[in-house]
Amino acid sequence: MLQRTRADAVADLYDDFFATFPDPHALANASIDAVEEAIYPLGLQWRARYLSRLGGALAETNGVVRETRAEIEKLPGVGPYAAGAFLAMHRRQHASFVDANIVRLLGRYFGFEWD
């Protein structure tokens, strides 16, 4: 939900989102329209399909997120950044995750261009 979104905007709807979708099964069973409506204030309606598919994948494991980065990256809508952040913050593993701000900082410091 924080993708290209201010944290305070996410905080405003976080509780409502998880009250509506309290577990992966609820998210997987919800209509795409319901998920879109829940995240509409963030302007991320296009992420609704990923969230629904992610709910389905997590429902298959009863909400258990696998242990390895490769397994986590197989989850719908999860890439290297989210997998690394999850491992570092929730599993307390040494894992890297580089966002656009870091790339810009390194580009300015080392003098390379980025896209």
JOGI-V12677 format. One record per helix or strand of 2 or more residues. SS is the DSSP state (helix for helix, strand for strand). FROM is the first residue (numbers start at 0). TO is the last residue. If there is no record, write none. Layout:
# JOGI-V12677
ss->[SS	SS]
from->[FROM	FROM]
to->[TO	TO]
This chain:
# JOGI-V12677
ss->[helix	helix	helix	helix	helix	helix	helix]
from->[6	23	31	44	68	79	99]
to->[19	28	41	59	72	89	109]
